[in-house]
Amino acid sequence: MIVDLNCDMGEGFGIYRLGDDAEMLTVATSANIACGFHAGDPLVMHETLRGASANGVQAGAHPSFLDLWGFGRRPIHGERPADIEKAVLYQVGALLALAQDAGCPVRHVKTHGAMGNMANEDADLALAVARAIRTLDRDLIFVVMPGLETEKAGEKLGLPIAREIYADRAYADDGTLVSRKLPGAVLHDPDTVTERVARMLEDSAITCLSGRRIPTRIDTVCVHGDTPGAVVMGRRLREDCATKGIAVRPMAEVLGV
């Protein structure tokens, strides 16, 4: 078995930093880099790209709603899909430009926060994101949640798809993430997380908070960089994979693209 370990990174802004990117870049095999709308700025983006390149970590774009104040986690309603499409074009395009200067190819796109959650349930929004990706580069990998609208949009437009599970987030029975406002939505104990991910990989199924299982292919596992103890959690996951003979490789290598 082979799997990718991805992490959201570059989520500082100006003099502020969030998460230990330097350490996470020694753990993760793919980095989802904030593109300035929920976090990140040109200097942070460029620094993170160079760090990814130096560590052999695959770089990807992490676009979101324009919401610095709420870290991209506040739902924004009323936006036209065409406007969201342009916002994604703008953000990913900026990272692609900086990546050219940093000498670090961008290989995937993963929506952040509320944009991702809403796209998973809104077919028009999911298609808007997928169209933006295809316009920029139809070989960019679209990171999706299995069984939801983003997966359907990526398949419809013929994009390479990486099906993702979350190590540190709980699932509702419909395959969406449990709201962060609810108890148990975010997992912090490395032992619990490691055991849970191992079970999902072994069963090729998402384990929901209720105990329900949703069969799926799993290409990549996400650890949120801003989760306390993320580095320890990531290292435990990699160690457990090694013990079980599971190879941890960058996303494109997992997909063979």
Kinemage of the C-alpha trace (Angstrom):
@kinemage 1
@onewidth
@group {chain A} dominant
@subgroup {mainchain}
@vectorlist {calphas} color= white
{ca met a 1} P 0.000 0.000 0.000
{ca ile a 2} L 1.101 3.569 -0.720
{ca val a 3} L -0.367 6.790 0.680
{ca asp a 4} L 0.385 10.513 0.832
{ca leu a 5} L 0.477 12.597 4.017
{ca asn a 6} L -0.591 16.182 3.331
{ca cys a 7} L -0.610 19.226 5.583
{ca asp a 8} L -1.917 22.800 5.322
{ca met a 9} L 1.042 25.184 5.478
{ca gly a 10} L 2.150 28.741 4.842
{ca glu a 11} L -0.647 30.000 7.049
{ca gly a 12} L 1.270 32.895 8.531
{ca phe a 13} L 0.795 36.504 7.475
{ca gly a 14} L 3.295 39.365 7.766
{ca ile a 15} L 5.114 38.996 11.076
{ca tyr a 16} L 2.648 36.369 12.332
{ca arg a 17} L 3.215 32.624 12.041
{ca leu a 18} L 0.846 29.718 12.549
{ca gly a 19} L 2.025 26.130 12.862
{ca asp a 20} L 5.543 24.729 12.730
{ca asp a 21} L 6.057 24.554 8.967
{ca ala a 22} L 9.786 23.841 9.198
{ca glu a 23} L 9.159 20.659 11.180
{ca met a 24} L 6.046 19.646 9.265
{ca leu a 25} L 8.026 19.812 6.042
{ca thr a 26} L 10.178 16.988 7.420
{ca val a 27} L 7.043 14.913 8.071
{ca ala a 28} L 4.490 15.590 5.319
{ca thr a 29} L 4.920 14.481 1.720
{ca ser a 30} L 2.577 17.125 0.266
{ca ala a 31} L 2.009 20.734 1.369
{ca asn a 32} L -1.185 22.717 0.784
{ca ile a 33} L 0.020 26.321 0.696
{ca ala a 34} L -2.285 29.199 1.651
{ca cys a 35} L -2.659 31.677 -1.206
{ca gly a 36} L -3.359 34.956 0.595
{ca phe a 37} L -7.138 34.928 1.049
{ca his a 38} L -7.367 33.200 4.462
{ca ala a 39} L -3.656 33.358 5.309
{ca gly a 40} L -0.316 33.704 3.587
{ca asp a 41} L 1.288 36.548 1.696
{ca pro a 42} L 3.827 36.638 -1.163
{ca leu a 43} L 6.829 36.263 1.143
{ca val a 44} L 5.293 33.476 3.219
{ca met a 45} L 4.126 31.683 0.070
{ca his a 46} L 7.580 31.898 -1.525
{ca glu a 47} L 9.322 30.790 1.674
{ca thr a 48} L 7.007 27.788 1.995
{ca leu a 49} L 7.549 26.803 -1.638
{ca arg a 50} L 11.318 26.897 -1.162
{ca gly a 51} L 11.006 24.854 2.027
{ca ala a 52} L 8.875 22.275 0.246
{ca ser a 53} L 11.387 22.013 -2.587
{ca ala a 54} L 14.308 21.614 -0.179
{ca asn a 55} L 12.551 18.771 1.637
{ca gly a 56} L 11.235 16.928 -1.423
{ca val a 57} L 7.655 17.772 -0.475
{ca gln a 58} L 5.040 18.183 -3.214
{ca ala a 59} L 3.614 21.706 -3.306
{ca gly a 60} L -0.051 22.482 -3.837
{ca ala a 61} L -2.381 25.479 -3.672
{ca his a 62} L -4.857 25.975 -0.828
{ca pro a 63} L -7.396 28.605 -2.001
{ca ser a 64} L -10.257 29.857 0.152
{ca phe a 65} L -12.890 32.530 0.563
{ca leu a 66} L -11.513 36.046 1.057
{ca asp a 67} L -11.653 35.925 4.859
{ca leu a 68} L -8.454 36.808 6.713
{ca trp a 69} L -10.416 37.776 9.804
{ca gly a 70} L -12.115 34.381 10.064
{ca phe a 71} L -9.219 32.313 8.688
{ca gly a 72} L -11.443 31.195 5.811
{ca arg a 73} L -13.649 29.162 8.118
{ca arg a 74} L -16.725 31.403 7.923
{ca pro a 75} L -19.280 30.442 5.250
{ca ile a 76} L -19.845 33.176 2.670
{ca his a 77} L -23.212 32.892 0.958
{ca gly a 78} L -24.526 34.663 -2.111
{ca glu a 79} L -21.344 34.532 -4.187
{ca arg a 80} L -21.930 33.504 -7.804
{ca pro a 81} L -20.083 30.352 -8.881
{ca ala a 82} L -18.443 32.403 -11.651
{ca asp a 83} L -17.033 34.769 -9.022
{ca ile a 84} L -15.677 31.873 -6.958
{ca glu a 85} L -14.104 30.470 -10.113
{ca lys a 86} L -12.207 33.737 -10.624
{ca ala a 87} L -11.160 33.842 -6.978
{ca val a 88} L -9.652 30.365 -7.300
{ca leu a 89} L -7.947 31.340 -10.579
{ca tyr a 90} L -6.471 34.406 -8.853
{ca gln a 91} L -5.112 32.518 -5.852
{ca val a 92} L -3.731 29.457 -7.594
{ca gly a 93} L -2.327 31.645 -10.359
{ca ala a 94} L -0.419 33.674 -7.784
{ca leu a 95} L 1.114 30.549 -6.265
{ca leu a 96} L 2.034 29.243 -9.723
{ca ala a 97} L 3.889 32.489 -10.453
{ca leu a 98} L 5.813 32.374 -7.173
{ca ala a 99} L 6.519 28.681 -7.699
{ca gln a 100} L 8.175 29.422 -11.010
{ca asp a 101} L 10.564 31.796 -9.258
{ca ala a 102} L 11.118 29.386 -6.343
{ca gly a 103} L 11.803 26.460 -8.678
{ca cys a 104} L 9.102 24.355 -7.040
{ca pro a 105} L 6.357 22.865 -9.249
{ca val a 106} L 2.747 23.104 -8.006
{ca arg a 107} L 1.040 19.746 -8.500
{ca his a 108} L -2.305 19.911 -6.696
{ca val a 109} L -5.145 22.122 -5.485
{ca lys a 110} L -7.121 21.662 -2.278
{ca thr a 111} L -9.829 24.077 -1.155
{ca his a 112} L -9.627 25.417 2.386
{ca gly a 113} L -12.178 25.744 5.173
{ca ala a 114} L -15.664 26.972 4.407
{ca met a 115} L -15.071 27.051 0.657
{ca gly a 116} L -14.174 23.371 0.703
{ca asn a 117} L -17.031 22.425 3.011
{ca met a 118} L -19.567 24.279 0.895
{ca ala a 119} L -18.178 22.935 -2.390
{ca asn a 120} L -18.539 19.415 -1.043
{ca glu a 121} L -22.308 19.956 -0.823
{ca asp a 122} L -22.926 22.445 -3.675
{ca ala a 123} L -22.533 21.026 -7.192
{ca asp a 124} L -22.300 24.450 -8.851
{ca leu a 125} L -19.591 25.638 -6.463
{ca ala a 126} L -17.674 22.370 -6.858
{ca leu a 127} L -17.782 22.720 -10.638
{ca ala a 128} L -16.600 26.335 -10.389
{ca val a 129} L -13.503 25.217 -8.473
{ca ala a 130} L -12.874 22.354 -10.896
{ca arg a 131} L -13.229 24.662 -13.906
{ca ala a 132} L -10.662 27.050 -12.471
{ca ile a 133} L -8.212 24.200 -11.935
{ca arg a 134} L -8.735 22.890 -15.464
{ca thr a 135} L -8.253 26.369 -16.941
{ca leu a 136} L -4.887 26.762 -15.214
{ca asp a 137} L -3.584 23.256 -15.869
{ca arg a 138} L -5.685 20.169 -16.529
{ca asp a 139} L -2.872 18.059 -15.036
{ca leu a 140} L -3.246 19.663 -11.599
{ca ile a 141} L -4.536 17.136 -9.072
{ca phe a 142} L -7.867 18.047 -7.465
{ca val a 143} L -7.906 16.952 -3.803
{ca val a 144} L -11.462 15.885 -2.942
{ca met a 145} L -13.522 14.298 -0.201
{ca pro a 146} L -14.840 10.914 -1.350
{ca gly a 147} L -18.458 10.619 -2.426
{ca leu a 148} L -19.185 14.344 -2.335
{ca glu a 149} L -19.710 17.028 -4.973
{ca thr a 150} L -16.025 17.894 -5.380
{ca glu a 151} L -15.258 14.316 -6.368
{ca lys a 152} L -18.128 14.350 -8.877
{ca ala a 153} L -16.964 17.685 -10.349
{ca gly a 154} L -13.394 16.488 -10.742
{ca glu a 155} L -14.549 13.308 -12.462
{ca lys a 156} L -16.906 15.244 -14.743
{ca leu a 157} L -14.137 17.575 -15.936
{ca gly a 158} L -11.544 14.826 -16.251
{ca leu a 159} L -9.122 16.073 -13.623
{ca pro a 160} L -6.729 13.743 -11.802
{ca ile a 161} L -8.259 13.204 -8.368
{ca ala a 162} L -6.755 12.481 -4.945
{ca arg a 163} L -9.314 11.164 -2.478
{ca glu a 164} L -8.545 12.474 0.988
{ca ile a 165} L -9.304 11.491 4.559
{ca tyr a 166} L -8.672 13.652 7.622
{ca ala a 167} L -6.578 12.284 10.454
{ca asp a 168} L -7.692 14.859 13.015
{ca arg a 169} L -11.337 15.554 12.074
{ca ala a 170} L -14.509 13.620 12.832
{ca tyr a 171} L -16.973 12.623 10.109
{ca ala a 172} L -20.752 12.860 9.981
{ca asp a 173} L -22.750 9.966 8.526
{ca asp a 174} L -23.045 11.696 5.124
{ca gly a 175} L -19.255 11.793 4.721
{ca thr a 176} L -18.899 15.504 5.502
{ca leu a 177} L -16.853 16.853 8.403
{ca val a 178} L -18.467 17.408 11.767
{ca ser a 179} L -18.728 21.144 12.496
{ca arg a 180} L -15.845 22.504 14.554
{ca lys a 181} L -18.475 24.023 16.836
{ca leu a 182} L -19.485 20.549 18.049
{ca pro a 183} L -17.666 18.479 20.688
{ca gly a 184} L -15.392 15.789 19.296
{ca ala a 185} L -15.052 17.468 15.888
{ca val a 186} L -11.279 17.905 16.196
{ca leu a 187} L -9.089 15.053 17.467
{ca his a 188} L -5.933 15.820 19.418
{ca asp a 189} L -4.690 12.543 20.918
{ca pro a 190} L -1.937 11.025 18.711
{ca asp a 191} L -2.752 7.476 19.821
{ca thr a 192} L -6.424 7.840 18.936
{ca val a 193} L -5.612 9.466 15.597
{ca thr a 194} L -3.008 6.838 14.653
{ca glu a 195} L -5.329 3.940 15.482
{ca arg a 196} L -8.227 5.555 13.600
{ca val a 197} L -6.211 6.256 10.447
{ca ala a 198} L -4.740 2.749 10.469
{ca arg a 199} L -8.232 1.288 10.607
{ca met a 200} L -9.466 3.475 7.748
{ca leu a 201} L -6.484 2.571 5.552
{ca glu a 202} L -6.801 -1.129 6.351
{ca asp a 203} L -10.554 -1.146 5.670
{ca ser a 204} L -10.445 1.316 2.729
{ca ala a 205} L -13.314 3.088 4.443
{ca ile a 206} L -14.045 6.317 6.310
{ca thr a 207} L -15.018 5.784 9.946
{ca cys a 208} L -17.788 8.189 10.991
{ca leu a 209} L -18.351 9.524 14.498
{ca ser a 210} L -21.382 7.221 14.836
{ca gly a 211} L -19.345 4.177 13.828
{ca arg a 212} L -20.727 4.026 10.295
{ca arg a 213} L -18.203 3.026 7.604
{ca ile a 214} L -18.120 4.550 4.111
{ca pro a 215} L -16.057 2.451 1.656
{ca thr a 216} L -13.660 4.516 -0.479
{ca arg a 217} L -10.268 4.605 -2.095
{ca ile a 218} L -7.825 6.596 0.073
{ca asp a 219} L -4.936 8.393 -1.633
{ca thr a 220} L -3.933 10.985 0.944
{ca val a 221} L -4.267 11.653 4.671
{ca cys a 222} L -4.454 15.219 6.017
{ca val a 223} L -3.045 16.530 9.280
{ca his a 224} L -3.922 20.185 9.910
{ca gly a 225} L -0.786 22.212 10.539
{ca asp a 226} L -2.551 24.527 12.996
{ca thr a 227} L -3.771 21.642 15.173
{ca pro a 228} L -1.828 21.591 18.477
{ca gly a 229} L 0.651 18.719 18.423
{ca ala a 230} L 0.449 18.378 14.632
{ca val a 231} L 4.141 17.498 14.257
{ca val a 232} L 3.941 14.752 16.873
{ca met a 233} L 0.749 13.454 15.281
{ca gly a 234} L 2.302 13.434 11.823
{ca arg a 235} L 5.420 11.625 13.008
{ca arg a 236} L 3.322 8.980 14.762
{ca leu a 237} L 1.331 8.399 11.591
{ca arg a 238} L 4.478 7.975 9.512
{ca glu a 239} L 6.022 5.612 12.061
{ca asp a 240} L 2.857 3.524 12.155
{ca cys a 241} L 2.734 3.350 8.358
{ca ala a 242} L 6.360 2.194 8.273
{ca thr a 243} L 5.599 -0.490 10.866
{ca lys a 244} L 2.700 -1.741 8.761
{ca gly a 245} L 4.658 -1.664 5.501
{ca ile a 246} L 2.710 1.278 4.080
{ca ala a 247} L 4.882 3.527 1.897
{ca val a 248} L 4.384 7.284 2.393
{ca arg a 249} L 5.005 9.179 -0.837
{ca pro a 250} L 3.997 12.510 -2.453
{ca met a 251} L 0.503 12.679 -3.894
{ca ala a 252} L 1.471 12.578 -7.569
{ca glu a 253} L 3.531 9.444 -6.960
{ca val a 254} L 0.610 7.781 -5.205
{ca leu a 255} L -1.610 8.509 -8.206
{ca gly a 256} L 1.083 7.707 -10.747
{ca val a 257} L 0.700 11.007 -12.599
